[in-house]
Amino acid sequence: MRNESARRLRTGPERTAGEFGDQPRRAFGVLVEDLANPYATDVARGAEAALNAAGHDALWLSSDHSAEKERRLLELLADQQAAGALVIPVGIGPRDISRLRAAGMSVVLIDRDASDVCSARVDHVAGGEAAAAYLLGIGRERIAFVTGTPEPQPCVERRDGAARTIVEAGLGKPPVLVKEALSPTEGQAAAHEIMAMSPVPDGVFCANDLLAIGLINELIRLGVRVPEDIAVVGYDDIELAASAAVPLTTVRQPRRELGWEAAELAMAEIGEGKSHQHRQVVQRPDLVIRESA
């Protein structure tokens, strides 16, 4: 599924003549947690590419991590007769989904596990396991995990996967730093807490790349050698990861492919009508090794 999604992002769908000619142009809402996060914008771009290829449009919306704002925006989409909603959820529940369906909309959850609705997600437990296994494999024995609040479910899954791998290696449950946001500024703050630990960790796994980049920048400012003293692994593989002060080793999740799959699920639900059966698409992340670990 992953390779096929990547191919279609590069080339567009295979069409027959007039395939979409008899379908009206529709708008689908793409509602993410934070449009300032490069991960979210990449997912939205993937969804928009699929929708545009099928002759439809994407409306980008941000809940700003607010369940109340998310609900208002979903109501707005229903009032404006949008064809569907692709949602990286904050607080959406079964009743919200039922109301949207009653308005004739398709609903797809992005990066969340769900059985009663279509979803496109990444196996983040496997991603956390891969990050921890890599740090263990390069000889790191004191590994800390840095995350932020509100901690979305994918970050919880990354933490759980990493912790399980570390515990199974006989090293005990890793310490967890919970910062106020998943941002570079909070990564910088985490660097000081890391250095205050006793013993100081020799490996750090961050819940996303923004935290990891801020952490690395501050560690370097404090005179810490990365990766010699502390190896750092991020998560997402955003564009900035490769060009960081120390190029970031990270777990790449297929962000644009994820958005493309979500859009295809949303369009299929509209097209199939009552015969539609909910599908869950799960993609696996990849470890990208650079200089930070």
C-alpha positions in Angstrom: 0.0 0.0 0.0 2.8 2.4 0.9 4.7 2.1 -2.4 1.5 2.4 -4.4 0.6 5.6 -2.5 4.0 7.1 -3.2 3.7 6.2 -6.9 0.3 7.9 -7.2 1.6 11.0 -5.4 4.3 11.3 -8.1 2.3 10.4 -11.1 -1.4 11.0 -10.2 -4.1 8.3 -10.6 -4.5 6.2 -13.7 -7.6 7.5 -15.4 -9.8 6.4 -18.3 -11.2 9.1 -20.7 -14.0 11.0 -19.0 -13.6 9.1 -15.7 -14.4 12.1 -13.6 -16.3 14.1 -16.3 -19.8 13.3 -15.0 -19.0 14.0 -11.3 -19.7 17.4 -9.8 -16.8 19.3 -8.3 -17.0 18.9 -4.5 -15.1 20.4 -1.5 -13.7 18.2 1.3 -12.6 19.6 4.6 -9.1 18.7 5.8 -9.1 19.4 9.5 -5.7 19.1 11.3 -4.5 19.9 14.8 -2.0 22.6 13.9 -1.2 24.1 10.5 2.0 25.5 11.9 3.3 21.9 12.3 5.1 20.7 9.1 3.7 17.2 9.7 0.1 18.4 9.5 0.7 20.5 6.4 2.4 17.6 4.6 -0.6 15.4 5.4 -3.0 18.1 4.1 -0.9 18.5 0.9 -1.2 14.7 0.3 -4.9 14.8 0.8 -5.3 17.9 -1.5 -3.2 16.2 -4.2 -5.6 13.2 -4.3 -8.7 15.4 -4.2 -7.4 17.7 -7.0 -6.5 14.7 -9.1 -10.1 13.5 -8.8 -11.5 17.0 -9.7 -12.3 18.1 -6.1 -11.0 20.7 -3.8 -9.6 20.7 -0.2 -10.4 23.2 2.5 -7.6 23.4 5.0 -8.7 24.0 8.6 -6.9 23.9 12.0 -8.5 23.0 15.3 -5.4 24.4 17.2 -5.7 21.4 19.6 -9.1 22.6 20.7 -12.0 20.1 20.8 -14.5 23.0 20.9 -13.0 24.6 17.8 -12.9 21.3 16.1 -16.6 20.8 16.7 -17.4 24.3 15.4 -15.4 23.7 12.2 -17.1 20.3 11.6 -20.5 22.0 12.0 -19.4 24.7 9.5 -18.4 22.0 7.0 -21.8 20.4 7.4 -23.6 23.7 7.1 -21.7 24.5 3.9 -22.6 21.0 2.5 -19.0 19.8 2.2 -18.7 16.3 0.7 -16.6 15.0 3.5 -14.2 15.6 6.4 -10.7 14.3 6.8 -9.8 14.8 10.4 -6.7 14.5 12.6 -8.9 14.4 15.6 -8.7 16.2 19.0 -12.1 15.4 20.5 -14.3 14.1 17.7 -16.6 11.3 18.9 -19.2 8.9 17.6 -22.1 11.4 18.0 -20.1 14.0 16.0 -19.4 11.4 13.2 -23.1 10.4 13.2 -24.2 14.0 12.7 -21.8 14.5 9.8 -23.0 11.3 8.2 -26.6 12.4 8.6 -25.6 15.6 6.7 -24.5 13.4 3.8 -20.8 13.7 4.5 -18.1 11.1 4.5 -15.7 11.0 7.5 -12.2 9.7 7.7 -9.9 9.8 10.7 -6.2 10.4 10.1 -3.5 8.9 12.3 -6.0 7.3 14.7 -7.1 3.7 15.2 -10.8 3.3 14.6 -13.2 0.4 13.7 -16.5 2.3 13.2 -15.1 4.8 10.6 -12.6 4.8 7.8 -9.1 5.6 8.9 -5.6 6.0 7.6 -2.8 5.8 10.2 0.8 4.8 10.8 1.9 2.0 13.1 3.5 4.3 15.7 4.2 1.5 18.2 6.5 -0.1 15.5 8.1 3.4 15.0 8.8 3.7 18.7 10.2 0.2 18.8 12.5 1.0 15.8 13.8 4.1 17.4 14.6 2.5 20.7 16.1 -0.6 19.1 18.4 1.6 17.1 19.6 3.5 20.1 20.2 0.2 21.9 22.0 -1.1 18.9 24.6 1.7 18.9 25.3 1.0 22.6 23.1 3.5 24.4 21.9 2.3 27.8 20.4 5.4 29.4 17.6 6.4 27.1 15.1 9.2 27.9 11.9 10.0 26.0 10.7 13.6 25.5 7.1 14.4 24.6 4.7 17.3 25.0 1.1 18.2 26.0 -1.5 17.8 24.8 0.1 14.5 24.0 -1.8 13.0 21.0 -2.4 9.3 20.8 0.3 8.7 18.2 2.9 10.1 20.6 1.6 7.9 23.4 2.0 4.9 21.0 5.6 5.9 20.1 6.4 6.2 23.8 4.8 2.8 24.6 6.7 1.1 21.8 10.0 2.6 22.8 9.5 1.8 26.5 8.6 -1.8 25.8 11.7 -2.3 23.7 13.9 -0.8 26.3 12.3 -2.8 29.2 12.7 -6.0 27.2 16.4 -5.2 26.8 16.6 -5.4 30.6 17.3 -1.7 31.2 14.2 -0.7 33.1 11.5 1.8 32.1 13.0 5.0 30.5 12.4 8.4 32.1 9.9 10.6 30.4 10.0 14.4 30.1 6.6 16.0 29.4 7.0 19.5 28.0 4.3 22.1 27.4 4.2 21.7 23.6 5.7 19.6 20.8 7.9 22.6 19.7 11.5 23.5 19.2 11.3 25.9 22.2 10.2 23.1 24.5 13.0 21.0 23.1 15.5 23.6 24.1 14.0 23.6 27.6 14.2 19.8 27.7 18.0 20.0 27.1 18.5 21.6 30.4 16.4 18.9 32.2 18.3 16.2 30.4 21.6 17.6 31.6 20.3 17.8 35.1 19.5 14.1 35.3 21.7 11.8 37.2 23.1 9.9 35.4 22.8 12.0 32.3 21.1 10.0 29.5 23.3 8.9 26.6 20.4 8.6 24.2 17.1 10.6 23.8 14.1 9.7 21.7 11.8 12.7 21.0 8.1 12.4 20.1 8.6 14.6 17.1 11.3 16.3 15.0 10.5 19.8 16.3 11.3 18.8 19.8 14.5 16.9 18.7 15.8 19.9 16.7 15.3 22.3 19.6 16.9 19.8 21.9 20.0 19.3 19.7 20.5 23.1 19.2 20.5 23.7 22.9 22.7 20.7 23.7 25.3 22.1 21.3 25.1 25.5 22.8 25.7 23.9 26.2 28.9 22.2 24.9 27.4 18.7 24.6 28.6 16.6 21.6 25.9 15.1 19.5 26.0 12.2 19.0 29.2 11.4 20.9 27.8 12.3 24.3 24.1 12.1 23.7 22.5 10.5 20.6 19.2 12.0 19.6 16.4 10.4 17.5 13.3 12.3 16.3 10.1 11.3 14.7 8.3 12.5 11.4 11.3 13.3 9.1 10.1 16.8 8.3 12.0 18.8 5.7 14.1 20.6 8.4 15.4 17.3 9.8 18.0 16.8 7.1 19.3 20.4 7.4 19.4 20.7 11.2 22.7 21.8 12.8 23.3 18.1 13.3 21.3 16.2 10.6 18.6 14.4 12.5 18.2 10.6 12.7 14.5 10.1 12.8 11.6 7.8 12.1 9.9 8.8 8.9 6.2 8.5 8.6 4.7 8.7 5.1 2.9 12.0 5.7 1.7 12.8 2.2 0.9 9.2 1.4 -1.2 9.2 4.6 -3.2 12.2 3.4 -3.6 10.7 -0.1 -5.0 7.5 1.4 -7.4 9.4 3.6 -8.7 11.4 0.7 -9.2 8.2 -1.4 -11.2 6.7 1.5 -13.4 9.8 1.8 -14.1 9.8 -1.9 -14.8 6.1 -1.9 -17.3 6.4 0.9 -19.2 9.1 -1.1 -19.1 7.1 -4.3 -20.1 3.7 -2.9 -23.1 5.0 -0.9 -24.9 2.4 1.2 -22.7 -0.4 -0.1 -19.6 1.2 1.5 -17.7 -0.8 4.1 -15.3 1.1 6.4 -11.6 0.4 5.8 -8.6 0.9 7.9 -5.3 1.6 6.2 -2.1 1.1 8.2 1.3 2.2 7.0 4.7 1.4 8.6 7.2 4.1 9.3 10.9 3.9 8.3 14.1 4.7 10.3 16.2 7.3 8.5 19.8 7.3 9.8 21.7 10.6 9.8 24.4 12.2 12.0 22.5 12.8 15.3 22.6 9.1 16.2 
